Amino acid sequence: MRVLLNGRRGRVGSVLGPGLEAAGHALVDSLRDADAMVDFTVPEAALANVQAAVAAGVPSVVGTTGWDVEAVRDAPVTVFYAPNF
């Protein structure tokens, strides 16, 4: 699977990125190339990241806490929100 990992240089992302690659996934740099997006950024960036993924039709997994989850409640693609990883 091709994964866009937002927050790749953060605490969780720096561990998750190599783990995804070790499991056979490819990290990509754009939604255009992604099969899924994973977001471990900051609340100020997470909503815009998720909205962009939804607009691109890319399912998302979000571990960022403190953003407006309600804004994407009825998204036409999967947005899995798991706070406090």
Backbone torsions as a table, in degrees:
resi	resn	phi	psi	omega
1	MET	NA	143.6	177.5
2	ARG	-96.6	121.3	-172.4
3	VAL	-121.0	128.8	169.4
4	LEU	-90.3	116.6	-178.4
5	LEU	-107.4	103.9	175.7
6	ASN	-84.5	131.1	-176.6
7	GLY	92.1	26.4	-176.4
8	ARG	-57.8	-28.4	-176.8
9	ARG	-96.3	-0.5	179.1
10	GLY	-78.9	-177.7	-178.5
11	ARG	-57.1	-53.9	-178.1
12	VAL	-75.4	-45.1	-177.9
13	GLY	-59.7	-34.9	-179.4
14	SER	-68.4	-21.2	175.4
15	VAL	-94.1	-40.4	-177.2
16	LEU	-66.5	-40.7	-179.2
17	GLY	-54.9	-56.5	178.2
18	PRO	-61.2	-33.2	178.0
19	GLY	-65.7	-41.7	176.8
20	LEU	-62.8	-43.7	178.9
21	GLU	-64.5	-40.9	179.0
22	ALA	-63.3	-28.0	179.0
23	ALA	-85.2	2.8	175.3
24	GLY	98.0	5.4	177.9
25	HIS	-87.4	152.5	177.1
26	ALA	-105.2	130.6	175.2
27	LEU	-85.5	130.8	-179.8
28	VAL	-118.7	166.4	-174.2
29	ASP	-105.2	0.2	-179.3
30	SER	-147.2	154.7	176.3
31	LEU	-63.2	-31.9	-180.0
32	ARG	-56.9	-31.9	-177.0
33	ASP	-100.0	1.1	-170.3
34	ALA	-98.0	144.3	169.6
35	ASP	-92.5	-23.1	179.2
36	ALA	-155.5	156.4	175.7
37	MET	-121.6	138.5	174.0
38	VAL	-119.3	131.8	-177.1
39	ASP	-121.5	118.1	171.6
40	PHE	-130.9	68.9	-177.7
41	THR	-113.3	-129.1	178.3
42	VAL	-126.4	155.9	-177.6
43	PRO	-53.5	-35.5	-179.0
44	GLU	-65.6	-22.6	-178.7
45	ALA	-105.3	-25.8	-171.1
46	ALA	-60.0	-47.7	-176.7
47	LEU	-60.1	-46.4	179.2
48	ALA	-62.4	-38.9	177.7
49	ASN	-62.3	-45.5	-179.3
50	VAL	-67.7	-42.6	178.7
51	GLN	-61.4	-38.2	177.1
52	ALA	-65.6	-40.9	178.3
53	ALA	-64.7	-43.7	178.2
54	VAL	-60.0	-46.0	180.0
55	ALA	-61.0	-31.8	179.5
56	ALA	-86.2	-4.8	-178.7
57	GLY	76.6	24.5	-176.6
58	VAL	-104.6	121.5	176.9
59	PRO	-62.5	152.1	-174.9
60	SER	-130.9	148.1	167.9
61	VAL	-120.0	125.4	-174.6
62	VAL	-123.7	122.6	176.4
63	GLY	-108.3	2.5	179.1
64	THR	-76.3	133.3	178.2
65	THR	-101.0	157.2	172.2
66	GLY	88.1	13.7	178.2
67	TRP	-107.0	170.2	-175.4
68	ASP	-80.5	85.0	-178.9
69	VAL	-61.9	-35.8	-178.2
70	GLU	-58.7	-26.6	-177.8
71	ALA	-64.6	-19.9	-179.8
72	VAL	-123.3	19.1	-177.8
73	ARG	-55.6	-40.7	-176.6
74	ASP	-102.0	29.5	-178.8
75	ALA	-61.1	144.6	-179.6
76	PRO	-77.4	-3.0	174.1
77	VAL	-127.0	163.3	-177.7
78	THR	-66.5	131.0	170.8
79	VAL	-127.5	104.0	-179.9
80	PHE	-96.5	118.2	-177.6
81	TYR	-109.7	119.2	179.2
82	ALA	-130.4	89.7	-178.2
83	PRO	-71.0	161.4	174.6
84	ASN	59.3	46.1	174.1
85	PHE	-56.4	NA	NA
